[in-house]
């Protein structure tokens, strides 16, 4: 009888421990779940060419997000594998498992949060109107821009800003932000709307778009990293971001690329 009671008590304890484990998974379990999402020890990062976030300086692939991602991956103990994607279908690419995350100056919005998990905000940004420098002074606000021919990257925050401001009467989407700049340079568009981070880098003296400038901000926003919904990676990357902020890495990168951190 005593043996039977002892066996029953042992089974009760086993089931109790199992129940506790299910209700409160340990940190090690969470970390293991995050690493299991990363195939072959490499985090596959979806990006587009977007200076100063991800771009080629000669033959070297670099940029704020490039170096930032590499630093986070070093904290996680994995490699960074960069894959160029179509920005307009970024969520489809993420859901299909072709990439592990979208890391390319992605504006945090309600649509983004509906389609993916988002890291903490890390950089402040704005959507600005870019046009030829010799006509900028003719336009003081969004209302004065109505009727102009606009270009913006399809599916971008710039496109959303154009529509929200009622400037889409003569709007034509293009494949990339650089294509929007080319449209203004070539006269196919009077103006385009792109990220201020890119506008600063691409219209500076000595660049291919030095004839262009920007002034009017249509929106202000913040950048975040996108992961699959309910991904265990989001919390792990957020923790790595905190560590990189604490040790000064992010501040040094922000100074190097002339960006303003949101942290």
SVG drawing of the C-alpha trace seen along z (x, -y; Angstrom):
<svg xmlns="http://www.w3.org/2000/svg" viewBox="-6 -80 41 82">
<polyline fill="none" stroke="black" stroke-width="0.4" points="0.0,0.0 2.8,-2.4 4.5,-1.6 1.3,-2.4 0.9,-5.7 4.5,-6.6 4.0,-5.9 0.9,-8.0 2.6,-10.9 5.5,-10.7 3.2,-10.8 1.4,-13.8 4.7,-15.7 5.7,-14.8 2.4,-16.2 2.7,-19.3 6.2,-20.0 5.1,-19.5 2.2,-21.9 4.5,-24.6 6.9,-24.1 4.1,-24.7 2.9,-27.8 6.3,-29.4 8.9,-28.4 12.4,-29.1 14.7,-31.6 16.7,-28.8 13.6,-27.4 12.8,-30.8 16.4,-31.2 16.3,-27.7 13.0,-28.4 14.5,-31.6 17.6,-29.8 15.5,-27.0 14.0,-29.7 17.5,-30.4 18.5,-27.9 22.1,-26.7 23.3,-29.2 22.6,-32.3 19.9,-35.0 18.5,-35.6 17.9,-39.4 15.7,-40.9 16.8,-44.3 16.7,-46.7 19.4,-49.1 18.7,-52.2 21.6,-54.5 22.6,-55.0 20.9,-51.9 22.0,-49.1 24.1,-49.9 27.3,-49.2 30.3,-51.5 32.2,-50.4 32.3,-46.6 31.7,-46.7 28.2,-46.1 27.7,-48.4 25.3,-50.9 23.8,-51.5 21.4,-48.6 24.1,-46.4 26.5,-47.0 23.7,-47.0 22.5,-43.6 26.0,-42.2 26.5,-43.4 23.2,-41.9 24.0,-38.6 27.4,-38.5 25.4,-38.9 23.2,-36.0 26.1,-33.8 24.9,-33.5 26.0,-34.8 24.2,-37.6 23.0,-36.5 21.7,-39.4 19.1,-38.8 17.8,-41.6 14.0,-41.5 11.1,-43.3 9.9,-45.8 6.3,-45.8 6.1,-42.0 8.2,-42.0 5.5,-40.4 4.8,-37.7 8.6,-36.9 8.8,-36.8 5.7,-34.6 7.0,-32.2 10.2,-31.6 12.5,-33.0 13.9,-35.5 13.9,-35.5 13.4,-39.2 12.9,-42.6 15.8,-44.9 16.0,-47.9 14.8,-51.1 11.2,-49.9 8.7,-52.4 6.6,-51.2 3.0,-51.6 -0.4,-49.9 0.0,-47.9 3.4,-46.7 2.3,-45.6 -0.6,-43.8 1.7,-41.8 4.7,-41.0 6.2,-41.2 8.2,-44.4 11.3,-45.1 11.6,-48.2 12.1,-51.4 15.7,-52.2 16.0,-55.2 13.9,-58.4 12.9,-59.2 10.6,-61.5 9.1,-61.4 10.3,-64.4 9.5,-65.9 12.5,-66.0 12.6,-68.2 15.1,-70.2 16.9,-72.8 16.0,-75.7 12.3,-75.3 12.1,-74.3 11.5,-77.9 8.3,-78.0 6.6,-75.5 5.9,-76.2 3.6,-73.4 1.7,-70.3 -1.2,-72.3 1.1,-74.2 2.3,-70.9 -1.1,-69.8 -1.2,-69.1 2.5,-68.2 3.7,-64.8 4.9,-62.6 6.9,-59.4 7.6,-57.1 8.6,-53.5 5.6,-51.1 4.4,-50.0 6.6,-52.5 5.9,-55.0 6.5,-57.7 3.7,-56.3 1.4,-56.4 2.4,-59.9 1.6,-61.1 -1.9,-59.5 -2.6,-60.8 -1.6,-64.3 -4.0,-64.2 -1.0,-64.5 -1.8,-61.4 -3.7,-63.1 -0.6,-62.6 1.2,-59.9 3.2,-57.1 4.8,-54.3 8.3,-53.1 10.2,-50.0 12.7,-51.7 13.5,-55.0 16.5,-55.5 14.1,-55.2 12.0,-57.9 15.0,-60.2 15.9,-59.3 12.3,-60.2 12.7,-63.7 16.2,-64.1 14.9,-63.0 11.7,-65.2 9.3,-62.3 8.2,-63.6 8.2,-67.0 8.9,-65.6 9.2,-62.4 8.7,-61.4 11.5,-59.4 13.0,-58.9 14.9,-61.8 17.7,-59.5 18.1,-58.6 17.5,-62.2 20.4,-63.5 22.8,-60.9 21.7,-61.0 21.4,-64.7 24.6,-65.9 27.3,-67.7 29.4,-65.4 26.6,-62.9 24.7,-61.9 21.7,-63.8 23.3,-67.0 20.9,-69.0 18.0,-67.9 17.1,-69.0 14.3,-68.6 12.4,-70.8 8.8,-69.8 8.3,-66.9 5.0,-65.2 5.3,-62.7 7.6,-61.8 8.2,-58.2 10.4,-55.5 12.2,-52.4 11.8,-48.8 12.8,-45.3 10.1,-42.9 9.8,-39.2 7.1,-36.6 4.1,-37.0 4.7,-35.4 8.4,-34.9 10.7,-34.1 13.4,-36.1 11.8,-39.4 12.5,-39.4 16.1,-38.0 16.9,-40.8 15.4,-43.4 17.7,-42.2 20.7,-42.4 19.7,-46.0 19.6,-47.0 23.1,-45.6 24.4,-47.4 22.9,-50.7 24.4,-50.1 27.9,-49.5 27.9,-52.5 27.9,-50.5 24.6,-52.0 25.6,-55.6 28.8,-55.2 26.9,-53.9 24.3,-56.7 27.2,-59.2 29.0,-57.5 25.9,-57.5 24.4,-60.9 21.2,-59.3 19.0,-60.1 18.4,-57.1 14.9,-56.5 16.3,-54.7"/>
</svg>
